[in-house]
Amino acid sequence: MSVDDKEKSKLLNHGPSRWFTKEFYFYYACFCIVVPYMFKVTYNLSQSDHPNYPQYKALLGPSYEWLDEFEGFQARWHILFNFAMLRLISFNLDFYWACQSADNKESHGHSDTMTDKERIQLPWNIESDYNYLDCLAYVMYTPLLLCGPIITYNDFISQFKFPSKNINRRLIITYAVRLAITIFIMELTLHFLHVVAISKAKAWEGNSPLELSMVGYFNLVIIWMKLLIPWRFFRLWSLADGIWVEENMVRCMSGTKYFAYNMWLVFTFVALWHDIELKLLAWGWLISLFLLPEIIASKVFSEKKYGDKPYYRFVCGLGAVGNILMMMIANLVGFSVGLDGVKEMLTKIFGTANGLSFLLSVSFCLFVAVQIMFEIRETEKRRGDPKWKM
């Protein structure tokens, strides 16, 4: 055997490649976590608000510091850059899946009769439709730049080539009227109900359980409306421009196969999205924890087994009342009166006779509201609206 043959034999006996093994996937994950974290730690040390910054500031020199005076139209643009990050991820994932599809020689079948799901899933030509200019247009699309809603790249590019049939003049006018009504209600609420100031100053001493609960409730209403208004404004702008996007708060988790897993993932992401704070992370996990009784009850007391019983809807209503109360408590802690306010509220509710009678009254009112919500879902089901499955 020649020397070259011996060398080739040694190479062949080194075993199979490990690049695509589970072991190396674990190493890749370590790299993806550790290396960015290394940059983050060093970046934090280099910030002007770090305690040690004054000690070495003189060594940096003025350089281009004067450019910091020009903050631009949106001074806090870096906070809203999270949306751009999600769009960049969407572009890269859709491009990757398109490359995989091209390798598998799958047929794409684009047409103006595509469903909303097909617009998201069907890939485009990897040579002509996944380029820098289209990516820039997608990431910087003005109506959805600041507040969303988020739309995938495949869906975005498909609507440029084949406009969505979901949009019509009546829809846009109706949506604009709804937005105007919401703004009007928000102004009336802020003008006549000073609940935000009351909660900020913690000026609830001597209030009854009913009064304290109303402060918390209308705080949640105002928080919802102040988010709803910009969401609907930018969605209206997008609809008027011919791009169909779903509402920001669509029913995205319920009814899915992996609901119990998705809710932890979604609420953890939402908490970290707002800010990396322990209280927000606790809020997200509390919401998920409070959803567990509903999941367990739906498995034990399933519609398939008990749905034809006359008492089924009423038992579900009682469970929904408890679920709503727990959700309100979690949101009050995270975004409204805080832990102190909730503690005082619960003390007054469960520690007095008036509080307990108030709790029964609230539970009855919520039960009535839940029955109306159930009927709305049944109406969607009867008319064939796909939302009832969500």
Secondary structure as GFF3:
##gff-version 3
##sequence-region A 1 390
A	DSSP	alpha_helix	3	12	.	.	.	ID=ss1
A	DSSP	alpha_helix	22	45	.	.	.	ID=ss2
A	DSSP	alpha_helix	53	60	.	.	.	ID=ss3
A	DSSP	three_ten_helix	65	69	.	.	.	ID=ss4
A	DSSP	alpha_helix	77	104	.	.	.	ID=ss5
A	DSSP	alpha_helix	116	121	.	.	.	ID=ss6
A	DSSP	alpha_helix	132	139	.	.	.	ID=ss7
A	DSSP	three_ten_helix	142	144	.	.	.	ID=ss8
A	DSSP	alpha_helix	153	161	.	.	.	ID=ss9
A	DSSP	alpha_helix	169	192	.	.	.	ID=ss10
A	DSSP	alpha_helix	195	201	.	.	.	ID=ss11
A	DSSP	alpha_helix	209	240	.	.	.	ID=ss12
A	DSSP	alpha_helix	259	274	.	.	.	ID=ss13
A	DSSP	alpha_helix	278	300	.	.	.	ID=ss14
A	DSSP	alpha_helix	303	306	.	.	.	ID=ss15
A	DSSP	alpha_helix	312	335	.	.	.	ID=ss16
A	DSSP	alpha_helix	338	351	.	.	.	ID=ss17
A	DSSP	alpha_helix	353	382	.	.	.	ID=ss18
A	DSSP	three_ten_helix	386	389	.	.	.	ID=ss19
###
